Amino acid sequence: MVDNNQLRIKQLAYKWLNGTCTPEEEAELQEWYELNDGEPLPVPEELATDEQQLKELLLSQIKQEIQTSQIRRIPQWIKLSGIAAALAMLFILPLYLVKRTNRETPQLASSAAQQVHPGIKAAVLTLADGTKIDLSNQQRSILHQDAAMKVTTTASGTVQYQFMAGKRADHNRNNTIETPIGTEYAIILADGSKVWLNAGSILTFPESFAADSREVKLSGEAYFEVSHDKNRPFYVRSNEQTIRVFGTHFNVRSYPGEHNKTTLMEGSVQVSQFGKSKMLKPGQAAFAVAGNLTVQEANIEEAMAWKNGFFYFESTPIKDALSAIKRWYNVDIIYKGTNKNSELTGKIKRNSTAQQLVETLNFLDIKCQLRNNKIEVEL
């Protein structure tokens, strides 16, 4: 019996690859993909005779759509071209992960695929008295309350510190919030500043800020939206670096063993390290490498990608890219081979399943497979 639904999807896939899909048909194709839980898109076998031909056809079509802005216009400041541009666009919509219907998928152990999942909203909050609160299953509720302050969680997964009217908490009482590997979370500090924490991060902060300054300590990666207060400058201390904030939006990446990077979106910050200080303007980033602190034009989309639900790689050293993947999927990475110059360019959704992730990396010529809760990569 003919499967009319599959026939319809194949027809739409053929039209999409040939650039003749209407907006309504593209929406229908996307809806099908989402309802089928990310299954690879069936492509009529007559479209390609081998994997390389299919890949070339895909890249050609994506580049055409980039040029005509049918999917999304790339901002001028993203300096990608040729194949890099096509690959960056390749993962904006999951329906671009396609395969020929008669091709065998990489062999993945079903038990391993079930063990590896993308990250979730979760964190551990430690109060000044040492009390630890698991935030992974918290609904909207009051976590802690005393005469001076109240700590609550919101339905959207944010923990919030609030002063009680007419009272003031002790600014010497430090709390911490930690996002273990495979988690992320957000917090609203006592001054109204909001901080989003990426996986594997720890933020240390006082219950109440002092009268003349505000200071937090970060290990890992976080995006800050700092409330303006001209009388109390805001400081972020991270891995021998100090960032002085003047009310602004910025991203800090400062994982142990990795180079510091601060990227400014709005306002202004002063970054200090190695006895040097640099002022950043919006669209700039400060890098700490080999004892030097330098400022360069930033790729804002790359810096914001994790917060917006993506991995974004632009000629990124493969080990750096896989370190980010390891933190989010909580999976071991096993390297085979000695090609240390491998790089990765692409944009991948952070909610991809383990199987989709591995298939995506293989599509990008990063040969890998998932085995026993490990990703084995051939360099």
N, C-alpha and C positions, 0 to 999 in steps of 0.2 A: 504494500500500500504506500502511496506517495505521501510523504510528510509535507503538507502544504506550508506549515510554519517554517520548516527548514528551507524549503524551496524559496519562500519569500525572503528569508534572511540572506540566502546566497545571492539572490537577485540584487538586494540592497548592497551587499558587500561588493558585488561586481560594479555597481554604479558608483559606489564611494571611491573605489580604487581607480575608476576612470574619470572621476571628477564631475559626474553628472547627477549626483544626489541633490535633491531639493532640501531646504532646511527642515521641512517636515519629515522627509525620509531619513535624514541624519538623526533627528530626534527619535524616530522609531527604532533605528539601529542602536542608538545609545540606550534606550529603554530596555530593549531586548537583552543587551549585554549585562546591564545592572540586575535584571530579574534572574539571569542565569548565573549569578554569583561569580562573575569574572571569568567564565569559561572562554577559552580562545575562540575567536570569531571564525566560523566555517567559511572558507574561501573556495570558490569553484576551482576544481583541479585544473581546468584548462587555462587558468590565469598564469600559472607558472609551472615550469618543468622541474625546477630544483630550488633548493633553499636560497641560493645566491640570487637567482632571478626574482624570486619573491621579495627578498630584501631590497633589491635595487628598485623594484616596482613601488614598494612602500615608500622608500626614501624620496623617490622622484615625485610621488603624489603629495607627500607631506611638504616638500620644498615648494611645490606649486601652490599649496594652500597657504604657506607662509607668505609668499609673494603677493597673493591676492587677498590676504587677511580674512579668509573664509572662516577660520577657527578662532584666531586670537592674534591681535597685533603685538609683536614683540617690541618693547620699548627700545629706543635708539641706543640707550646706554648698555644694552646687553651685547657684548662684542663676540657674537658667534657667527659663523659662516659655513657654507657648504654642508658637509655631513654633520658637523657639530650642531648647526642650527636645526637640521632635521631631527637629530636625536633628542635635542632639548625639547622639541615640540612633540616628539613621539610619545611621551608619557603624560601629557596634559590630560588626555582622555584615555581611559583604559581600553577602549575598543581598538586601539592601534596595535595591541598585542594579538597578532593574527598568526594562523598557521594553515598549511594545506590540510584538507580533511583526511588525506591518506598518509600523512606523516605520523610517525610514532613520536610520542612525547618522551622527554628524558625519563629514565627509570628512577622513580623516587619511592623509597620505602614508605608505605602508608603510615606506619607507626611513627616514623620520623616527621612526616608532614603534619601529623596530628599534634606533635609535641612542640613545634615551633610556631609561634604566633606573633603578630605585630604588637607593639606596646599598647598600654592602656592608661587611663587616668587613675593614678594612684600615687600615694606618698606616705611618709611617716613623719608626723609632727611630734617633736620633743619639747615639752614645756620646761620652764626654768627649774622646776622641782624634780625633773627627771622622768616625769610621766610621759609615756609614749602612746600616741594615738594613731591607729591605722586608718588612713583616709580612703582606702580602696573601695569600701562599701558604704561610705557615709552618704546619707541623703541630707536634705536640708535640716540642720539640727544645731543645737548649742553644744560645743565641745567642752568649753570651760567658761566659768563666770565667777568673778569675785567683786569686791567693792569698787574696784577701779576700772575693770575691763571685761570685755566679753569676746569670746572666740567662737565663730560660727562657720558652718559650711553652707554653700549655696547648692541649689539643685543642679547647677551647671558644672559643679566640680571645682569650686574655688573656696579656699579658706580665708576668712576675713577677721582682722583684729579691729575692735572698736572700743573707744573710751566710753566709760559711763559718765553721764552728765555731772559736771562739777568735780570730777575726780581726776587723778593723774597716776598712771602706773609708774613703776620703778624702771628707769632707763638702764639700770645696771643688771636687770634680769634678762638674760639672753635666751632665746628660743631658736630651734633649728627646724627646717623642713628639708627632707631628703627624698629625692626621687630615685629609687633603685634602678638598676639596669632594666630596661623594658617598660618604663613608666614615664609619665609627665604630669605636671600639675601647675596650678596658678595660685598666687596668694596676694591678698590686698593688705598692705602693711598699715600700721596705726596712723600714718600721715596721709593715707589714701593712695599712695604709690602702689602700682600693680606690677607683679613680677611673674613671668611664665618660666618654669624650669624644664629644661630638656632632660632626657634620660641620664642617669648617672651623675646627678648634681646635688650639691648641698648649699643651702643658704642659711647663714647665721645672722640673726637680727634681734634687736631689743624689743621688749613688749611696748616700750614707749621711748621715743627719741628724746635726746637732750634738748635743752632750750637753745643751744647755739649751733648744733650740727646734727646730721643724721648719717649713720654709718652702718653698712652691712658687709658681710664677707661671703664670697662666692667661690666654690670649687665646682667646675663643670661649665655648663652653658645656660644663659638666661637672657630673656628679652625684658627690658625695663621700660615702664612708662612712669616717670617720676613726677610727682606733684610739685608744682612750683612753690617755693618758699624762699624769698630773697634773704630772709634773716637766718635761715638754716641750710647751708649748702649740704648736698647729698654726696656721700662718698661710697664707692664700691672698692673693696680690697680683694684682690684675687692674684694668687701666684706671684708674689713680689711686685705686683702692679697696683697702682692707685688711680682710680678714675674719679675726678671731681665733676659733679653734674650740676647744671644750672637750670633744671626743669626741662626734660627732654625725653626722646624715645631713642633707644639704642640697644644693640645686641652685644653681649660679651661671651666669647668662647675661651675658656681657661681650664681645660682638662689637665690633670697631672700628667707630666711627660710630653705634653704638646705645647706648641707655640701659642702665646696669647694673641687674640685678635679682637679688637673692639670696633664695631661698625655703627656709625651715627646716621639715624634717619631724620630726626628733627632736633632743633635747638643747638646746643653746643656742649662739648665736654672737653676736659683737659686730662690727657693720659700721661702718667709719669711712671718711668721705669729706667733702670740703669743710670740713675742720676740725670735723666733727661726728661723734658716735658714737651708735649705736642698738643696744640689746640686743633680740634676737628671741626670741620664744617659738614653740614648735611651732605650725604653721598660720599663721605670719606671713611677710610678704615685705618687704624693704627695696628701695625704688626710688630711683634717682638721676636727677633730672630738673631741668634748668635751674638748677643750682647748689644744689638742695635735696635733702636725704636724708630720705625719709618712710617710715613703716611702716604697712602695711595688712594686713587679713586676706587670706590667700592662697587661691587655687584650687589645691589640691594636685594634683588630677588634671591640670590644665593644665601645671603645672611638671614632672610626672613623665611626661607623655604620650610625649615623644620617646624616653625610655629604655624605655618599655613598648611601643614599636612603633607609635605613632600621631602624627598631627598633631592638635592640639586647639586650636580657635579659638572664642573667645567674644566676639562684637562686636569682633573684631580688625581694625584698619585693614588694608585689602586689601594695601597695599605691604609691611607687616610680615609678613603671612601668606605672601605670595609670596616674600619674602626667605628664609623658612625652607624653602619648597619648592625654591627655586633652589639652596640649599646642598646639599640632599639628592639632588636629581635631576641636579645639575650641568648645568643648562639655562639659557639666557638668557631673560630676561623682557622682552618688548616691550610698552610701554604705549601705548594709543591712547585719546584722550579726555581730559577734564579733571575728571571726577568724583572728586576727591580724598577725598571723605567716604565712599566705599564701604567696607563692613565685611563680614567673613565670620564665620559661626558654623557650626560643624560639627566632626565627628570623622572623620578619614580614615586608613586604614591606610597606614603608610609603605612597605609592600611592594606597594602597588598598582602596576600597570603604568602606563606613560605614557598609554595610551588610557583606562584606568579613571580616572586622575587628572583628565584633561581632561573626561571625561563627568561626573564628580562635580562639578567646579567649575561646569560649565554647568547641572547640576541645581540648584545653589545660586544660580543667577541671576548667576554670574560668567561673562560671555560670553568665551570664549577658544577658541583652536584651536592645534594643534601643527603647526608648519611648520619644516622644515630645522633641527631641533634647537633650536627656540625656541618658547616659549609666548607667543602674541600675545593680550593681554588688552584688552578694551574697557571703559573706566571710564565 
